[in-house]
Amino acid sequence: MSSAKSPPVSPLAPAASPDLPPVPGVRIATAQAGIRYSGRTDVLYVALEPGTRAAGVFTRSKCPSAPVDWCREALADGAARALVVNSGNANAFTGRLGREAVARTVAIASQAAGCGAREVYVASTGVIGEPLPAERFEGVLAECAARAEDGPAAWDAAARAIMTTDTFPKLATRTAEIDGVSVTINGIAKGAGMIAPDMATMLSFVFTDAALPQDVLQALLSAGTKTSFNCVTVDGDTSTSDTLMLFATGRAGNAAVSDPADPRLSAFRVALESLLVELAQLVAKDGEGARKFVTVRVTGAESDASAHRIAMAIANSPLVKTAVAGEDANWGRVVMAVGKAGEPADRDRLAIWFGDVRVAVEGARDPAYSEAAASAVMRAPEIGIRVDLGLGDGAARVWTCDLTKAYVEINGDYRS
């Protein structure tokens, strides 16, 4: 068994992690099960009070992991009493053994939680293609259930237990009111590589004490995902394990709201989306080997969908990302990415900015272009790239990071 590696913390990491408040109805414990590495926590167990409802969005990969398959099926009932997450092994592309590992994990967890199997949700992250030794959860989950607690230390431990190549834990919290009743929303996420979500990030879990039915939870989560996790990319590769789940314990005691468009949910909706955006940005800031955080904005497209596809083409371009890494204001690579996106574009209407510096306009270099000014923008740790197509009102924004030699080193050694 390998010892846990400790990569240097990303220079884009927050100066400090927030202290997350308790969420009534949620208790947390972490443990070392030796799934892949020794000397580090690799299991997260979350106990949820009876009455908790769950919603989720999952990878659209045609090769999903066994835990993703299980969660999709379990959500048909919508009740939740326990969540089990392991790092170090994705339990993906593991065939019959993968399904059996999920079944064993669920059986162990349901016994520990005293609940039905379909009230248990599981997620795994790590190496693809290796069988998950689910027998290592024996005793571990029961012990976790016995000592699960809430509080800032528990939330921080939870975020750390699900890390793989992440260099810092990712946590966020918000409060909002539903019809005059205060509710809390806490979220954690992990992800640094294999990030080009087609629904979510590799793993993210959000918890609230709001009382909301599953269909409302699902509508709010799906809408929030579109403007958060589906707008972040590190390397253009969509994980087999992408899982984003929202659990609502109902302990806040707010009045029942049965319509996701109900004005009484407006503050909650804004708070949830803000939390999801913060977690998504933290993923980009912890991109493997990242030294620059990049916001790509596209305006003037024929539609929002077209703008999004163009923005992702720019954000996923290795040539754009390496130019950012080299602090090179190479706007020609942005032109290339726009042109290859397969979306409506007119070369002679195109304008491009790095930060506040317009570098190209009307199909050519800006007459007032300043190499010194553009280069100064590229030296900053956070960079904005903006493209206006001049065709319509479509707009989008996505987040990414640069592509450095460290990314190659991290992924070249991933299974070593």
Summary of the structure (lengths in Angstrom):
residues: 416
radius of gyration: 21.9
end to end distance: 10.9
largest distance: 70.5
contacts: 1526
relative contact order: 0.14
helix: 34%
strand: 26%
